[in-house]
Amino acid sequence: MINWSPTPGEEVAQNVRFLLRTEPGTVPLSRALGVPQDVVDAPQSAAGAQLRAAISRTLKSYEPRVAAKRIT
């Protein structure tokens, strides 16, 4: 659900949720936005490493107000 008048903290959390749920290529004017979802069938260790790297890159690029200390 979209909160149209969020506090600054709620806005950041809302943006992070959107970024993590969006698959790259699905946003017409920003094809790179999102986190790849194609690692579902990969071995857990490889999928985890790929997702952590993708999440880190996405957050640095699209939501610089977030400093992820650990991604699990």
All heavy atoms as TSV, in Angstrom:
chain	resi	resn	atom	element	x	y	z
A	1	MET	N	N	0.843	-1.170	0.000
A	1	MET	CA	C	0.000	0.000	0.000
A	1	MET	C	C	0.898	1.246	0.000
A	1	MET	O	O	1.912	1.297	0.684
A	1	MET	CB	C	-0.895	-0.005	1.229
A	1	MET	CG	C	-1.832	1.159	1.265
A	1	MET	SD	S	-3.223	0.881	2.341
A	1	MET	CE	C	-2.679	1.688	3.796
A	2	ILE	N	N	0.508	2.233	-0.740
A	2	ILE	CA	C	1.279	3.468	-0.841
A	2	ILE	C	C	0.772	4.475	0.183
A	2	ILE	O	O	-0.413	4.749	0.261
A	2	ILE	CB	C	1.177	4.070	-2.254
A	2	ILE	CG1	C	1.799	3.114	-3.263
A	2	ILE	CG2	C	1.855	5.424	-2.306
A	2	ILE	CD1	C	1.624	3.550	-4.691
A	3	ASN	N	N	1.696	5.024	0.964
A	3	ASN	CA	C	1.378	6.093	1.899
A	3	ASN	C	C	1.734	7.401	1.192
A	3	ASN	O	O	2.899	7.671	0.921
A	3	ASN	CB	C	2.192	5.920	3.177
A	3	ASN	CG	C	1.899	6.990	4.199
A	3	ASN	OD1	O	1.166	7.944	3.942
A	3	ASN	ND2	N	2.481	6.837	5.369
A	4	TRP	N	N	0.739	8.216	0.882
A	4	TRP	CA	C	0.955	9.426	0.089
A	4	TRP	C	C	1.510	10.583	0.909
A	4	TRP	O	O	1.952	11.588	0.350
A	4	TRP	CB	C	-0.330	9.835	-0.619
A	4	TRP	CG	C	-0.725	8.829	-1.649
A	4	TRP	CD1	C	-1.736	7.912	-1.547
A	4	TRP	CD2	C	-0.103	8.585	-2.904
A	4	TRP	NE1	N	-1.778	7.122	-2.660
A	4	TRP	CE2	C	-0.785	7.522	-3.521
A	4	TRP	CE3	C	0.973	9.151	-3.574
A	4	TRP	CZ2	C	-0.427	7.020	-4.768
A	4	TRP	CZ3	C	1.319	8.644	-4.824
A	4	TRP	CH2	C	0.620	7.600	-5.404
A	5	SER	N	N	1.507	10.496	2.203
A	5	SER	CA	C	2.106	11.555	3.022
A	5	SER	C	C	2.900	10.917	4.175
A	5	SER	O	O	2.537	11.035	5.339
A	5	SER	CB	C	1.042	12.522	3.548
A	5	SER	OG	O	-0.056	11.837	4.073
A	6	PRO	N	N	3.992	10.226	3.827
A	6	PRO	CA	C	4.767	9.538	4.853
A	6	PRO	C	C	5.715	10.480	5.591
A	6	PRO	O	O	6.066	11.551	5.102
A	6	PRO	CB	C	5.574	8.532	4.041
A	6	PRO	CG	C	5.791	9.218	2.732
A	6	PRO	CD	C	4.512	10.001	2.498
A	7	THR	N	N	6.116	10.050	6.776
A	7	THR	CA	C	7.211	10.728	7.475
A	7	THR	C	C	8.494	10.366	6.718
A	7	THR	O	O	8.496	9.424	5.913
A	7	THR	CB	C	7.321	10.243	8.925
A	7	THR	OG1	O	7.685	8.866	8.915
A	7	THR	CG2	C	6.016	10.446	9.694
A	8	PRO	N	N	9.595	11.072	6.966
A	8	PRO	CA	C	10.843	10.723	6.259
A	8	PRO	C	C	11.256	9.256	6.450
A	8	PRO	O	O	11.677	8.605	5.501
A	8	PRO	CB	C	11.868	11.680	6.860
A	8	PRO	CG	C	11.055	12.876	7.252
A	8	PRO	CD	C	9.743	12.312	7.741
A	9	GLY	N	N	11.109	8.729	7.640
A	9	GLY	CA	C	11.459	7.322	7.886
A	9	GLY	C	C	10.549	6.363	7.145
A	9	GLY	O	O	11.000	5.355	6.594
A	10	GLU	N	N	9.252	6.669	7.134
A	10	GLU	CA	C	8.300	5.836	6.398
A	10	GLU	C	C	8.562	5.890	4.893
A	10	GLU	O	O	8.412	4.892	4.192
A	10	GLU	CB	C	6.869	6.282	6.685
A	10	GLU	CG	C	6.406	6.023	8.092
A	10	GLU	CD	C	5.077	6.697	8.412
A	10	GLU	OE1	O	4.691	7.664	7.721
A	10	GLU	OE2	O	4.414	6.234	9.365
A	11	GLU	N	N	8.973	7.057	4.413
A	11	GLU	CA	C	9.268	7.206	2.986
A	11	GLU	C	C	10.444	6.323	2.578
A	11	GLU	O	O	10.396	5.638	1.547
A	11	GLU	CB	C	9.582	8.660	2.662
A	11	GLU	CG	C	9.911	8.904	1.204
A	11	GLU	CD	C	10.249	10.351	0.918
A	11	GLU	OE1	O	10.356	11.170	1.858
A	11	GLU	OE2	O	10.410	10.664	-0.260
A	12	VAL	N	N	11.485	6.310	3.384
A	12	VAL	CA	C	12.653	5.479	3.088
A	12	VAL	C	C	12.254	4.004	3.099
A	12	VAL	O	O	12.597	3.247	2.188
A	12	VAL	CB	C	13.798	5.762	4.089
A	12	VAL	CG1	C	14.906	4.730	3.945
A	12	VAL	CG2	C	14.341	7.166	3.885
A	13	ALA	N	N	11.519	3.586	4.121
A	13	ALA	CA	C	11.086	2.184	4.215
A	13	ALA	C	C	10.204	1.808	3.030
A	13	ALA	O	O	10.351	0.718	2.455
A	13	ALA	CB	C	10.348	1.949	5.523
A	14	GLN	N	N	9.315	2.702	2.640
A	14	GLN	CA	C	8.433	2.454	1.495
A	14	GLN	C	C	9.248	2.314	0.207
A	14	GLN	O	O	8.995	1.423	-0.604
A	14	GLN	CB	C	7.436	3.611	1.383
A	14	GLN	CG	C	6.424	3.481	0.274
A	14	GLN	CD	C	5.370	4.571	0.393
A	14	GLN	OE1	O	4.523	4.488	1.261
A	14	GLN	NE2	N	5.434	5.567	-0.456
A	15	ASN	N	N	10.242	3.174	0.028
A	15	ASN	CA	C	11.093	3.104	-1.160
A	15	ASN	C	C	11.898	1.809	-1.193
A	15	ASN	O	O	12.051	1.199	-2.253
A	15	ASN	CB	C	12.030	4.308	-1.224
A	15	ASN	CG	C	11.295	5.596	-1.502
A	15	ASN	OD1	O	10.144	5.592	-1.892
A	15	ASN	ND2	N	11.977	6.705	-1.281
A	16	VAL	N	N	12.416	1.379	-0.055
A	16	VAL	CA	C	13.187	0.137	0.009
A	16	VAL	C	C	12.288	-1.047	-0.347
A	16	VAL	O	O	12.684	-1.917	-1.134
A	16	VAL	CB	C	13.850	-0.047	1.393
A	16	VAL	CG1	C	14.413	-1.448	1.561
A	16	VAL	CG2	C	14.930	0.995	1.593
A	17	ARG	N	N	11.086	-1.089	0.208
A	17	ARG	CA	C	10.150	-2.176	-0.127
A	17	ARG	C	C	9.875	-2.205	-1.621
A	17	ARG	O	O	9.884	-3.264	-2.247
A	17	ARG	CB	C	8.840	-2.016	0.642
A	17	ARG	CG	C	8.897	-2.499	2.065
A	17	ARG	CD	C	7.515	-2.600	2.695
A	17	ARG	NE	N	6.774	-1.340	2.644
A	17	ARG	CZ	C	6.858	-0.376	3.556
A	17	ARG	NH1	N	7.665	-0.523	4.594
A	17	ARG	NH2	N	6.148	0.720	3.435
A	18	PHE	N	N	9.653	-1.041	-2.216
A	18	PHE	CA	C	9.394	-0.959	-3.653
A	18	PHE	C	C	10.593	-1.479	-4.454
A	18	PHE	O	O	10.432	-2.272	-5.394
A	18	PHE	CB	C	9.079	0.487	-4.051
A	18	PHE	CG	C	8.981	0.676	-5.536
A	18	PHE	CD1	C	7.857	0.247	-6.227
A	18	PHE	CD2	C	10.014	1.269	-6.247
A	18	PHE	CE1	C	7.774	0.407	-7.604
A	18	PHE	CE2	C	9.932	1.427	-7.615
A	18	PHE	CZ	C	8.809	0.995	-8.300
A	19	LEU	N	N	11.790	-1.062	-4.082
A	19	LEU	CA	C	12.989	-1.490	-4.805
A	19	LEU	C	C	13.197	-2.997	-4.719
A	19	LEU	O	O	13.574	-3.636	-5.698
A	19	LEU	CB	C	14.222	-0.764	-4.259
A	19	LEU	CG	C	14.305	0.718	-4.580
A	19	LEU	CD1	C	15.412	1.372	-3.761
A	19	LEU	CD2	C	14.524	0.942	-6.066
A	20	LEU	N	N	12.960	-3.579	-3.543
A	20	LEU	CA	C	13.186	-5.006	-3.362
A	20	LEU	C	C	12.137	-5.853	-4.071
A	20	LEU	O	O	12.404	-6.993	-4.436
A	20	LEU	CB	C	13.223	-5.355	-1.871
A	20	LEU	CG	C	14.363	-4.730	-1.074
A	20	LEU	CD1	C	14.269	-5.145	0.383
A	20	LEU	CD2	C	15.713	-5.091	-1.657
A	21	ARG	N	N	10.955	-5.312	-4.292
A	21	ARG	CA	C	9.868	-6.061	-4.941
A	21	ARG	C	C	9.809	-5.865	-6.443
A	21	ARG	O	O	9.041	-6.536	-7.122
A	21	ARG	CB	C	8.526	-5.647	-4.344
A	21	ARG	CG	C	8.374	-6.072	-2.910
A	21	ARG	CD	C	7.077	-5.581	-2.352
A	21	ARG	NE	N	6.927	-6.018	-0.975
A	21	ARG	CZ	C	6.008	-5.586	-0.158
A	21	ARG	NH1	N	5.131	-4.690	-0.576
A	21	ARG	NH2	N	5.940	-6.025	1.067
A	22	THR	N	N	10.614	-4.939	-6.967
A	22	THR	CA	C	10.572	-4.625	-8.390
A	22	THR	C	C	11.640	-5.407	-9.142
A	22	THR	O	O	12.791	-5.439	-8.727
A	22	THR	CB	C	10.789	-3.116	-8.598
A	22	THR	OG1	O	9.776	-2.415	-7.875
A	22	THR	CG2	C	10.708	-2.744	-10.061
A	23	GLU	N	N	11.242	-6.017	-10.239
A	23	GLU	CA	C	12.186	-6.749	-11.076
A	23	GLU	C	C	12.729	-5.819	-12.151
A	23	GLU	O	O	11.972	-5.065	-12.764
A	23	GLU	CB	C	11.482	-7.932	-11.728
A	23	GLU	CG	C	12.428	-8.832	-12.462
A	23	GLU	CD	C	11.775	-10.122	-12.899
A	23	GLU	OE1	O	10.645	-10.408	-12.495
A	23	GLU	OE2	O	12.425	-10.845	-13.674
A	24	PRO	N	N	14.046	-5.835	-12.386
A	24	PRO	CA	C	14.608	-4.985	-13.434
A	24	PRO	C	C	13.928	-5.241	-14.783
A	24	PRO	O	O	13.574	-6.366	-15.109
A	24	PRO	CB	C	16.080	-5.413	-13.485
A	24	PRO	CG	C	16.357	-5.954	-12.131
A	24	PRO	CD	C	15.078	-6.612	-11.704
A	25	GLY	N	N	13.742	-4.162	-15.519
A	25	GLY	CA	C	13.101	-4.265	-16.821
A	25	GLY	C	C	11.609	-4.015	-16.799
A	25	GLY	O	O	10.973	-3.942	-17.839
A	26	THR	N	N	11.020	-3.869	-15.612
A	26	THR	CA	C	9.573	-3.700	-15.525
A	26	THR	C	C	9.147	-2.243	-15.365
A	26	THR	O	O	7.960	-1.952	-15.440
A	26	THR	CB	C	8.986	-4.521	-14.357
A	26	THR	OG1	O	9.596	-4.094	-13.138
A	26	THR	CG2	C	9.236	-6.010	-14.551
A	27	VAL	N	N	10.088	-1.351	-15.134
A	27	VAL	CA	C	9.772	0.073	-15.021
A	27	VAL	C	C	10.198	0.737	-16.332
A	27	VAL	O	O	11.396	0.808	-16.625
A	27	VAL	CB	C	10.490	0.714	-13.812
A	27	VAL	CG1	C	10.177	2.201	-13.717
A	27	VAL	CG2	C	10.091	0.003	-12.527
A	28	PRO	N	N	9.249	1.209	-17.148
A	28	PRO	CA	C	9.558	1.669	-18.501
A	28	PRO	C	C	10.676	2.693	-18.625
A	28	PRO	O	O	11.514	2.569	-19.499
A	28	PRO	CB	C	8.233	2.253	-18.985
A	28	PRO	CG	C	7.207	1.515	-18.212
A	28	PRO	CD	C	7.826	1.267	-16.865
A	29	LEU	N	N	10.739	3.696	-17.792
A	29	LEU	CA	C	11.745	4.740	-17.953
A	29	LEU	C	C	12.993	4.513	-17.107
A	29	LEU	O	O	13.906	5.330	-17.105
A	29	LEU	CB	C	11.145	6.110	-17.656
A	29	LEU	CG	C	10.009	6.514	-18.601
A	29	LEU	CD1	C	9.421	7.856	-18.186
A	29	LEU	CD2	C	10.489	6.562	-20.035
A	30	SER	N	N	13.032	3.412	-16.394
A	30	SER	CA	C	14.203	3.072	-15.585
A	30	SER	C	C	14.351	1.554	-15.569
A	30	SER	O	O	14.049	0.893	-14.572
A	30	SER	CB	C	14.051	3.625	-14.174
A	30	SER	OG	O	15.226	3.428	-13.441
A	31	ARG	N	N	14.812	1.012	-16.661
A	31	ARG	CA	C	14.880	-0.446	-16.835
A	31	ARG	C	C	15.810	-1.141	-15.841
A	31	ARG	O	O	15.635	-2.320	-15.565
A	31	ARG	CB	C	15.305	-0.786	-18.260
A	31	ARG	CG	C	14.313	-0.352	-19.301
A	31	ARG	CD	C	13.134	-1.255	-19.302
A	31	ARG	NE	N	12.200	-0.878	-20.360
A	31	ARG	CZ	C	10.999	-1.356	-20.451
A	31	ARG	NH1	N	10.572	-2.221	-19.568
A	31	ARG	NH2	N	10.201	-0.980	-21.424
A	32	ALA	N	N	16.783	-0.442	-15.296
A	32	ALA	CA	C	17.723	-1.068	-14.364
A	32	ALA	C	C	17.212	-1.094	-12.932
A	32	ALA	O	O	17.769	-1.790	-12.083
A	32	ALA	CB	C	19.060	-0.343	-14.404
A	33	LEU	N	N	16.148	-0.360	-12.641
A	33	LEU	CA	C	15.626	-0.266	-11.284
A	33	LEU	C	C	15.110	-1.615	-10.809
A	33	LEU	O	O	14.387	-2.291	-11.515
A	33	LEU	CB	C	14.490	0.768	-11.237
A	33	LEU	CG	C	13.956	1.085	-9.852
A	33	LEU	CD1	C	13.704	2.561	-9.751
A	33	LEU	CD2	C	12.694	0.328	-9.583
A	34	GLY	N	N	15.487	-2.003	-9.602
A	34	GLY	CA	C	14.978	-3.229	-9.000
A	34	GLY	C	C	16.059	-4.234	-8.691
A	34	GLY	O	O	17.247	-4.000	-8.901
A	35	VAL	N	N	15.624	-5.387	-8.195
A	35	VAL	CA	C	16.509	-6.481	-7.807
A	35	VAL	C	C	16.122	-7.707	-8.626
A	35	VAL	O	O	14.949	-8.069	-8.665
A	35	VAL	CB	C	16.375	-6.786	-6.297
A	35	VAL	CG1	C	17.214	-7.972	-5.896
A	35	VAL	CG2	C	16.753	-5.565	-5.471
A	36	PRO	N	N	17.078	-8.364	-9.276
A	36	PRO	CA	C	16.759	-9.538	-10.100
A	36	PRO	C	C	16.059	-10.627	-9.285
A	36	PRO	O	O	16.436	-10.895	-8.144
A	36	PRO	CB	C	18.115	-10.036	-10.590
A	36	PRO	CG	C	19.075	-8.939	-10.327
A	36	PRO	CD	C	18.501	-8.083	-9.259
A	37	GLN	N	N	15.065	-11.236	-9.885
A	37	GLN	CA	C	14.306	-12.296	-9.218
A	37	GLN	C	C	14.613	-13.665	-9.826
A	37	GLN	O	O	13.976	-14.651	-9.483
A	37	GLN	CB	C	12.805	-12.006	-9.362
A	37	GLN	CG	C	12.392	-10.613	-8.945
A	37	GLN	CD	C	12.539	-10.334	-7.477
A	37	GLN	OE1	O	12.174	-11.181	-6.656
A	37	GLN	NE2	N	13.059	-9.178	-7.121
A	38	ASP	N	N	15.580	-13.724	-10.734
A	38	ASP	CA	C	15.843	-14.953	-11.471
A	38	ASP	C	C	16.793	-15.921	-10.766
A	38	ASP	O	O	17.245	-16.885	-11.365
A	38	ASP	CB	C	16.375	-14.623	-12.859
A	38	ASP	CG	C	17.674	-13.837	-12.834
A	38	ASP	OD1	O	18.080	-13.407	-11.738
A	38	ASP	OD2	O	18.262	-13.651	-13.903
A	39	VAL	N	N	17.072	-15.714	-9.520
A	39	VAL	CA	C	17.985	-16.596	-8.782
A	39	VAL	C	C	17.235	-17.644	-7.973
A	39	VAL	O	O	17.839	-18.369	-7.190
A	39	VAL	CB	C	18.926	-15.789	-7.854
A	39	VAL	CG1	C	19.837	-14.891	-8.649
A	39	VAL	CG2	C	18.139	-15.011	-6.842
A	40	VAL	N	N	15.954	-17.766	-8.197
A	40	VAL	CA	C	15.113	-18.665	-7.406
A	40	VAL	C	C	15.603	-20.111	-7.462
A	40	VAL	O	O	15.613	-20.802	-6.453
A	40	VAL	CB	C	13.640	-18.580	-7.879
A	40	VAL	CG1	C	12.776	-19.604	-7.188
A	40	VAL	CG2	C	13.108	-17.191	-7.649
A	41	ASP	N	N	16.018	-20.575	-8.625
A	41	ASP	CA	C	16.426	-21.970	-8.770
A	41	ASP	C	C	17.926	-22.194	-8.570
A	41	ASP	O	O	18.404	-23.317	-8.712
A	41	ASP	CB	C	16.015	-22.492	-10.146
A	41	ASP	CG	C	14.499	-22.566	-10.283
A	41	ASP	OD1	O	13.836	-22.861	-9.269
A	41	ASP	OD2	O	13.989	-22.335	-11.386
A	42	ALA	N	N	18.671	-21.154	-8.246
A	42	ALA	CA	C	20.111	-21.285	-8.020
A	42	ALA	C	C	20.358	-21.902	-6.645
A	42	ALA	O	O	19.511	-21.819	-5.754
A	42	ALA	CB	C	20.781	-19.919	-8.110
A	43	PRO	N	N	21.511	-22.530	-6.448
A	43	PRO	CA	C	21.849	-23.037	-5.116
A	43	PRO	C	C	21.802	-21.901	-4.088
A	43	PRO	O	O	22.126	-20.757	-4.410
A	43	PRO	CB	C	23.285	-23.557	-5.277
A	43	PRO	CG	C	23.441	-23.793	-6.732
A	43	PRO	CD	C	22.551	-22.809	-7.421
A	44	GLN	N	N	21.411	-22.229	-2.875
A	44	GLN	CA	C	21.176	-21.204	-1.861
A	44	GLN	C	C	22.385	-20.309	-1.627
A	44	GLN	O	O	22.246	-19.091	-1.518
A	44	GLN	CB	C	20.743	-21.846	-0.554
A	44	GLN	CG	C	20.356	-20.824	0.495
A	44	GLN	CD	C	19.803	-21.464	1.748
A	44	GLN	OE1	O	19.750	-22.674	1.875
A	44	GLN	NE2	N	19.403	-20.646	2.694
A	45	SER	N	N	23.581	-20.871	-1.557
A	45	SER	CA	C	24.760	-20.040	-1.290
A	45	SER	C	C	25.010	-19.066	-2.437
A	45	SER	O	O	25.330	-17.899	-2.217
A	45	SER	CB	C	25.990	-20.908	-1.052
A	45	SER	OG	O	26.247	-21.714	-2.195
A	46	ALA	N	N	24.865	-19.528	-3.671
A	46	ALA	CA	C	25.073	-18.653	-4.832
A	46	ALA	C	C	23.964	-17.613	-4.931
A	46	ALA	O	O	24.233	-16.437	-5.183
A	46	ALA	CB	C	25.132	-19.479	-6.116
A	47	ALA	N	N	22.732	-18.040	-4.728
A	47	ALA	CA	C	21.600	-17.113	-4.807
A	47	ALA	C	C	21.712	-16.035	-3.741
A	47	ALA	O	O	21.477	-14.857	-4.005
A	47	ALA	CB	C	20.283	-17.867	-4.657
A	48	GLY	N	N	22.100	-16.435	-2.537
A	48	GLY	CA	C	22.241	-15.468	-1.452
A	48	GLY	C	C	23.294	-14.419	-1.760
A	48	GLY	O	O	23.078	-13.225	-1.552
A	49	ALA	N	N	24.430	-14.867	-2.271
A	49	ALA	CA	C	25.503	-13.926	-2.608
A	49	ALA	C	C	25.075	-12.980	-3.728
A	49	ALA	O	O	25.334	-11.778	-3.665
A	49	ALA	CB	C	26.758	-14.691	-3.011
A	50	GLN	N	N	24.423	-13.523	-4.747
A	50	GLN	CA	C	23.959	-12.691	-5.864
A	50	GLN	C	C	22.925	-11.676	-5.406
A	50	GLN	O	O	22.964	-10.503	-5.799
A	50	GLN	CB	C	23.372	-13.562	-6.974
A	50	GLN	CG	C	24.400	-14.387	-7.694
A	50	GLN	CD	C	23.763	-15.377	-8.663
A	50	GLN	OE1	O	22.546	-15.556	-8.686
A	50	GLN	NE2	N	24.597	-16.030	-9.452
A	51	LEU	N	N	21.983	-12.116	-4.573
A	51	LEU	CA	C	20.948	-11.202	-4.088
A	51	LEU	C	C	21.524	-10.113	-3.184
A	51	LEU	O	O	21.136	-8.958	-3.285
A	51	LEU	CB	C	19.848	-11.971	-3.361
A	51	LEU	CG	C	18.863	-12.696	-4.252
A	51	LEU	CD1	C	17.901	-13.532	-3.419
A	51	LEU	CD2	C	18.094	-11.713	-5.117
A	52	ARG	N	N	22.447	-10.486	-2.301
A	52	ARG	CA	C	23.052	-9.482	-1.424
A	52	ARG	C	C	23.776	-8.416	-2.244
A	52	ARG	O	O	23.659	-7.218	-1.968
A	52	ARG	CB	C	23.993	-10.135	-0.415
A	52	ARG	CG	C	23.259	-10.787	0.742
A	52	ARG	CD	C	24.199	-11.226	1.848
A	52	ARG	NE	N	25.099	-12.297	1.448
A	52	ARG	CZ	C	24.771	-13.585	1.439
A	52	ARG	NH1	N	23.555	-13.953	1.801
A	52	ARG	NH2	N	25.653	-14.494	1.057
A	53	ALA	N	N	24.515	-8.832	-3.254
A	53	ALA	CA	C	25.228	-7.872	-4.104
A	53	ALA	C	C	24.250	-6.989	-4.867
A	53	ALA	O	O	24.425	-5.770	-4.944
A	53	ALA	CB	C	26.139	-8.619	-5.077
A	54	ALA	N	N	23.195	-7.584	-5.410
A	54	ALA	CA	C	22.204	-6.817	-6.173
A	54	ALA	C	C	21.454	-5.836	-5.269
A	54	ALA	O	O	21.207	-4.687	-5.654
A	54	ALA	CB	C	21.224	-7.755	-6.865
A	55	ILE	N	N	21.097	-6.278	-4.085
A	55	ILE	CA	C	20.389	-5.403	-3.143
A	55	ILE	C	C	21.287	-4.239	-2.750
A	55	ILE	O	O	20.851	-3.089	-2.717
A	55	ILE	CB	C	19.919	-6.206	-1.906
A	55	ILE	CG1	C	18.771	-7.137	-2.303
A	55	ILE	CG2	C	19.510	-5.277	-0.770
A	55	ILE	CD1	C	18.415	-8.164	-1.248
A	56	SER	N	N	22.541	-4.525	-2.452
A	56	SER	CA	C	23.478	-3.475	-2.070
A	56	SER	C	C	23.625	-2.437	-3.186
A	56	SER	O	O	23.555	-1.229	-2.938
A	56	SER	CB	C	24.829	-4.100	-1.737
A	56	SER	OG	O	25.752	-3.110	-1.389
A	57	ARG	N	N	23.818	-2.898	-4.417
A	57	ARG	CA	C	23.942	-1.977	-5.562
A	57	ARG	C	C	22.677	-1.146	-5.754
A	57	ARG	O	O	22.745	0.054	-5.971
A	57	ARG	CB	C	24.193	-2.770	-6.856
A	57	ARG	CG	C	25.614	-3.027	-7.182
A	57	ARG	CD	C	25.773	-3.555	-8.603
A	57	ARG	NE	N	24.843	-4.616	-8.964
A	57	ARG	CZ	C	25.048	-5.910	-8.759
A	57	ARG	NH1	N	26.155	-6.316	-8.190
A	57	ARG	NH2	N	24.151	-6.793	-9.133
A	58	THR	N	N	21.536	-1.801	-5.665
A	58	THR	CA	C	20.265	-1.103	-5.876
A	58	THR	C	C	20.032	-0.037	-4.819
A	58	THR	O	O	19.629	1.084	-5.139
A	58	THR	CB	C	19.097	-2.115	-5.890
A	58	THR	OG1	O	19.314	-3.049	-6.958
A	58	THR	CG2	C	17.763	-1.424	-6.082
A	59	LEU	N	N	20.286	-0.369	-3.561
A	59	LEU	CA	C	20.074	0.612	-2.500
A	59	LEU	C	C	21.039	1.789	-2.627
A	59	LEU	O	O	20.639	2.935	-2.425
A	59	LEU	CB	C	20.219	-0.044	-1.128
A	59	LEU	CG	C	19.124	-1.049	-0.759
A	59	LEU	CD1	C	19.409	-1.671	0.593
A	59	LEU	CD2	C	17.751	-0.409	-0.790
A	60	LYS	N	N	22.290	1.518	-2.982
A	60	LYS	CA	C	23.253	2.611	-3.161
A	60	LYS	C	C	22.846	3.523	-4.314
A	60	LYS	O	O	23.023	4.736	-4.256
A	60	LYS	CB	C	24.652	2.060	-3.419
A	60	LYS	CG	C	25.314	1.513	-2.188
A	60	LYS	CD	C	26.691	0.955	-2.497
A	60	LYS	CE	C	27.278	0.302	-1.262
A	60	LYS	NZ	N	28.550	-0.364	-1.564
A	61	SER	N	N	22.298	2.943	-5.368
A	61	SER	CA	C	21.933	3.722	-6.557
A	61	SER	C	C	20.630	4.499	-6.387
A	61	SER	O	O	20.541	5.655	-6.800
A	61	SER	CB	C	21.778	2.802	-7.764
A	61	SER	OG	O	22.987	2.195	-8.082
A	62	TYR	N	N	19.623	3.853	-5.805
A	62	TYR	CA	C	18.280	4.439	-5.824
A	62	TYR	C	C	17.787	4.960	-4.478
A	62	TYR	O	O	16.820	5.713	-4.441
A	62	TYR	CB	C	17.275	3.422	-6.369
A	62	TYR	CG	C	17.514	3.103	-7.818
A	62	TYR	CD1	C	18.172	1.946	-8.192
A	62	TYR	CD2	C	17.112	3.978	-8.813
A	62	TYR	CE1	C	18.412	1.654	-9.523
A	62	TYR	CE2	C	17.341	3.704	-10.145
A	62	TYR	CZ	C	17.983	2.546	-10.497
A	62	TYR	OH	O	18.226	2.264	-11.817
A	63	GLU	N	N	18.406	4.543	-3.386
A	63	GLU	CA	C	17.987	5.042	-2.072
A	63	GLU	C	C	19.222	5.252	-1.207
A	63	GLU	O	O	19.510	4.481	-0.291
A	63	GLU	CB	C	17.004	4.069	-1.421
A	63	GLU	CG	C	16.348	4.595	-0.156
A	63	GLU	CD	C	15.738	5.979	-0.294
A	63	GLU	OE1	O	14.617	6.105	-0.780
A	63	GLU	OE2	O	16.424	6.945	0.104
A	64	PRO	N	N	19.997	6.317	-1.514
A	64	PRO	CA	C	21.254	6.548	-0.794
A	64	PRO	C	C	21.065	6.920	0.678
A	64	PRO	O	O	22.043	6.962	1.427
A	64	PRO	CB	C	21.899	7.685	-1.581
A	64	PRO	CG	C	20.788	8.361	-2.283
A	64	PRO	CD	C	19.751	7.299	-2.550
A	65	ARG	N	N	19.839	7.176	1.110
A	65	ARG	CA	C	19.598	7.482	2.520
A	65	ARG	C	C	19.710	6.250	3.401
A	65	ARG	O	O	19.743	6.348	4.621
A	65	ARG	CB	C	18.221	8.121	2.705
A	65	ARG	CG	C	18.093	9.462	1.998
A	65	ARG	CD	C	16.698	10.021	2.115
A	65	ARG	NE	N	15.799	9.260	1.271
A	65	ARG	CZ	C	14.495	9.520	1.150
A	65	ARG	NH1	N	13.952	10.512	1.843
A	65	ARG	NH2	N	13.734	8.796	0.369
A	66	VAL	N	N	19.786	5.059	2.770
A	66	VAL	CA	C	19.888	3.807	3.512
A	66	VAL	C	C	21.339	3.351	3.521
A	66	VAL	O	O	21.997	3.322	2.477
A	66	VAL	CB	C	19.012	2.712	2.860
A	66	VAL	CG1	C	19.293	1.361	3.483
A	66	VAL	CG2	C	17.557	3.068	2.980
A	67	ALA	N	N	21.826	3.003	4.680
A	67	ALA	CA	C	23.164	2.418	4.806
A	67	ALA	C	C	22.976	1.012	5.363
A	67	ALA	O	O	22.765	0.829	6.561
A	67	ALA	CB	C	24.020	3.251	5.739
A	68	ALA	N	N	23.009	0.018	4.486
A	68	ALA	CA	C	22.791	-1.361	4.899
A	68	ALA	C	C	24.044	-1.899	5.562
A	68	ALA	O	O	25.101	-1.974	4.949
A	68	ALA	CB	C	22.408	-2.214	3.696
A	69	LYS	N	N	23.925	-2.262	6.824
A	69	LYS	CA	C	25.055	-2.843	7.547
A	69	LYS	C	C	25.164	-4.332	7.258
A	69	LYS	O	O	26.252	-4.872	7.162
A	69	LYS	CB	C	24.897	-2.630	9.052
A	69	LYS	CG	C	25.017	-1.196	9.464
A	69	LYS	CD	C	24.871	-1.067	10.956
A	69	LYS	CE	C	24.971	0.381	11.376
A	69	LYS	NZ	N	24.798	0.527	12.813
A	70	ARG	N	N	24.019	-4.981	7.151
A	70	ARG	CA	C	23.990	-6.431	6.913
A	70	ARG	C	C	22.723	-6.757	6.142
A	70	ARG	O	O	21.650	-6.267	6.459
A	70	ARG	CB	C	24.018	-7.165	8.236
A	70	ARG	CG	C	24.101	-8.662	8.088
A	70	ARG	CD	C	24.199	-9.349	9.409
A	70	ARG	NE	N	23.002	-9.033	10.191
A	70	ARG	CZ	C	22.836	-9.396	11.441
A	70	ARG	NH1	N	23.769	-10.042	12.064
A	70	ARG	NH2	N	21.735	-9.079	12.081
A	71	ILE	N	N	22.856	-7.594	5.124
A	71	ILE	CA	C	21.713	-8.023	4.330
A	71	ILE	C	C	21.569	-9.529	4.532
A	71	ILE	O	O	22.464	-10.295	4.204
A	71	ILE	CB	C	21.917	-7.692	2.841
A	71	ILE	CG1	C	22.074	-6.186	2.666
A	71	ILE	CG2	C	20.761	-8.220	2.010
A	71	ILE	CD1	C	22.490	-5.759	1.293
A	72	THR	N	N	20.442	-9.936	5.111
A	72	THR	CA	C	20.209	-11.377	5.351
A	72	THR	C	C	18.967	-11.833	4.645
A	72	THR	O	O	18.111	-11.071	4.313
A	72	THR	CB	C	20.087	-11.667	6.858
A	72	THR	OG1	O	19.018	-10.881	7.386
A	72	THR	CG2	C	21.358	-11.362	7.592
